[in-house]
């Protein structure tokens, strides 16, 4: 069993042991995911680019926990919808390669609809 599958199973068991499956609808999980992403954002909201790249140890630990919360909810949502996250990410990366060909967009952060 790979690490992602093992973690998915741990998250399933965590929810099952607490009788939370009934609360973990895709709608609720997607809202929880956004709430956790907002908590992550709060750590960077007023930081400069330089500050965001040089977090002190205490702040980095807090950010790590928020990233973990986002990851856990994302895994749980994908699991409830029977989405293979690794396969979906690979598929999306291939689509993005088509939208953003490296030779055309290198060093330019515009959206794909803004390119010639």
N, C-alpha and C positions, 0 to 999 in steps of 0.2 A: 504494500500500500504506500503510495507516495505521500509526501508531507501535507499537501493540500487536502487529499482525501481523508487523511487521519485527522486533520484539524476540523474538517467539515463534520466528521463523525463526533468529535468532541463537542462541537457547538450543538449538534442535534441532541446529544445526551444531556447537555447542560439545560437546554430548553425543556426537554421531556421530563427531566427530574423535577422541574419547577412547575410543570403543567402549563407551560407558556405556548405550546403549539397553537392553541386556539387564538392567541393574540398575534401570532406571526403570519398574518396575511401579507401578500405582496404589497398591498396598500400601506399597511402599518409599518412594515419593514422599510419600505422606501422613504416614508416620512422620518423614521428613526435614523436612517442613513443620512438624510439631509441635516437633521438636528446635530448629529455627531460631526458631520463635515463643517457645520457652522461653528461648533466648539473648537475645532481645529483651526479654522480661520481666525478666531479671536486671538490666537497666540501671535498672529502675524499682522493683524489689522492695521496697526499704526507703526509697524517696524519699517525701517529703511531696507533697501535691498541688502546692504552690508550687514545690518543687524540680523536679518532673516537667515543669512548664511553663516552666522557665528553665534549660535545660541549657547548660552551658559548651560552647564550641566543640569541644573534644576529645571530649567525651561525645556531643554531637550527631552528630559524624562517625561514631562507633561505632554509634550508634542507626541512623543512615542506612544503614550497611552491613548491619545485621541486618534492617531493613525490606526492603532490596533482596533479601537471601537468601530471606526469606519470600515476596516477590513472585515471584522466579524459580521457586521450587518450586511455587507456586500456578499459575503459567503453564504450567510443564512438566506438572503433573498434569492440568490442564484440556486441554492439547494431547493428552496420551496418551489421554484419555477422549473426545476430540472434543467438548468443551464450549466453546461460544462464551461466553467470560467476560463480555463486555459485554452480550450478550442475557440470560444467566443473572442477572446483577446487576440488570438492568432488570426482569426477571420477578419476582425476589425483592423488589425495592423495591415493586412493585405489590402483592404479597401482604402486605408489611409495612404498607402504607398501609391495607389492610383490617383487619389485626389491631390497628393502632394509629392510629385516626382522630385527627387533630390536635386537633379540638375536644373530644375525650374525654380525651386523655392529656397534653395540654400541661403541661409542668413536673413530670410524674410519671414516675418511672423503673421502676415496677413492671412485671412480666411481663404480657403480654396476658391470661393466664388469671386474673389477680388483679383485673381490672376487672369492674364490674357489667355 
